[in-house]
Structures are given as C-alpha cells and as structure tokens.
Amino acid sequence: MSISAKNLRKQASIQFVGAEMSGTFFMDDIRVGGAGDVLVKDVVFGKVDKSSFFSGKTGDLEAVIGMGYPALAEENTVSLTDEMKTQKVLENALFAFYLSTPMMNPGKEPELTFGYYDTEKYKGSLDWHPVVEQYMFLVKLDDVKING
C-alpha cells in the first residue's frame, strides 16, 4: 500500500459462489503501463483484509479494482476503465486479457491491456457480440468450439 493512499473508512464484503472477501476502501493515484506512464488520479479501490478466493490465506489478494459495469460496483465507486475514460487517459473504455502459461506459450507472459487489444496475441479476426446484460458481461452464445 502506498503511503499516499487515503483510507475512506468504508468497509465492504463481497461473496461469490462459495468464496468471500472483505476489506476497506482507499483512494490513491494509480500508474499503469509498462513504464507506469499512464496516471489515473483518485482511484477508489478495495484493500483486501480477508479473502477465501484462492487458498483462503490472508495475503492471496492485496487489492480489488473494479472493472465491471456500474450495476456490479459497490456504492460510490467507478470502474477503473470508466475512470480512465472520464480522465481522458483512454480513447476507448476497453480492456483485454491475454491468458497464457509457460507450457502453452514459452516466452509469452499473461497480459492485461487498457484501451486496446494486442493484435499480435491472436490469429484470425475477432467477432464482436453485444453485451445482453450489463452486469457481468453476459453475451449470447449459440455455439462454442474448442480446438477447431
């Protein structure tokens, strides 16, 4: 935790399918990007005090920064991507995950990008689908193919 973080003295508890997390809200400036060159000011985030999401041990998670729709957010919080868009740090309110393991893709680290997606990380074209419920990025699927 940075020494500039301001404790907002607001507690929160979140429960998901057999796991829970609780903590305290803080506000601080956050730097993102390979060199920390993107500054987002006054971001509200949750410092995790207790979590059973992974091993159940305290310390598995340090903080939670919302990236979902407002309907899923805690009261008086804004997602990091929406805050970045409001502060004109991003041209597009978009984030992308590249999931990888050393066994599957040697030399390619997992990655989270804001405002764009890296076209070098996939082959072919992307199919865009509308979000049908702005809560947990719910999209309508007609079919799923794995390995072909």
N, C-alpha and C positions, 0 to 999 in steps of 0.2 A: 504494500500500500504506500502510495506516495505521501510525502509529508504535507503536500498542498491539498490533499483530499479533505473535503468538508463533510463531517458526519451530519446527516439530515435528521437524525434521531427518529427515524421511522423504521419500524420492524415489518418484515414480510415473511410469509410462509407459503411455499408452493408445493403441491402434491401432483405427481404424475404416476399412474399405473404402478403402484407398489413402491414408489420411491418418493422421498420428500427432501426439501431443502428449506433452510431458514437463514435469515441474516438481517443486515441493516443496510439502509440506503445511504450512499455517499454521492457527492458531486465533485468532479475534477475535470481537468483538461486531459484529453487522450490524444496520443500521437499514433498514427498508423502509417503503414507503408514500409517498404524495405529499409529506408533510412530514417523512418519516423518523420518524414517530410510533410505529412498531412496532419494538421492540428484541428481538433474538434473541441470547442470550448464548452465548459459547463455541462458535461455529460452526466446524467444520473444513472448510477449502476448499483447493483446489489453486492455487498461484500458478504460472502458465504461464511456463516458461522458454524453451521451443521448441515451435513449432506449424507444421504444414503444412495446417491445416484450410481456410484461405481462400486467401490469396495465397502462403502459405509463408513470409512475412516474420515475423520475431520482432516481437511487439507487436500482432499482429492480435487476440489474446485476452490478457486480463490475468489472469483467474482462472476457475476452474470450480467451481461449487457444485452438488453432486448433487441431482437432483430425481427420480431413478428409484427403482425397488424395491431392497431390500437385496441381492438376488442380483446386481445390476449394480454395486453400490458397491464401492469399494476397502475393504480390511480396516480395521476400526475407524473407519469413517465412517458417518454417518447423513445421509439426505437433508434438505435444508432444510425441506421441508414436514413431515416426520416430527419434526424438531427443534422446529419451531414448534408442532406439536400437543402434543408432550411438555411444552413450557414453557407450555402453555395460552395461547399467543399467537393461535392459530386455533381456531375452533369446529369446523371441518371441514378434514381433511387433503386439500385440493383446491387445484389451481392451474389457471389458464386463460390461454391465449394469444389475443389478438386481433391478427390479422395484417392489415396494411393498407399501402398505398402512397399517396403524394400524388396520383398519377394516378387511382387507383381510388376513393379516398375523401378528397377535399380536406378538410383541417382535422381529420381523424381520425388520430391517431397510433397506431402499434402499442402494445400494452399487455400486461403480464403482471400478473395479479391472484392473490393468495393468499387461500384460504379462501372464495372466492365467484367467480361469473362475472357479468359485467355484462349484464343483460337488455336494455339499450339498444343493445347491439352486434350484435344479430341479430333477424331476423323469424321468426315461427313458433314451433315448440316444439323442444326438444331431445329426441333419442332417446338413452336411456342403454343401453349394452351392457356386459355383464360382460367383464372382462379375463380372457382364457383362459390366458395365461401371464404370471405376474408377473415379468417380466424387462424387456421393452421396451414395455410397454403394448400387447400383442398382443390384438386383438379379432377376432372372426369377422365377416367381411363377406359378405353374399350378393349385393349389388349396389351400384354407385356411380353416381350421376347428377351430371352437370355441366351447369349452365345449363338445368335443367328435368328 
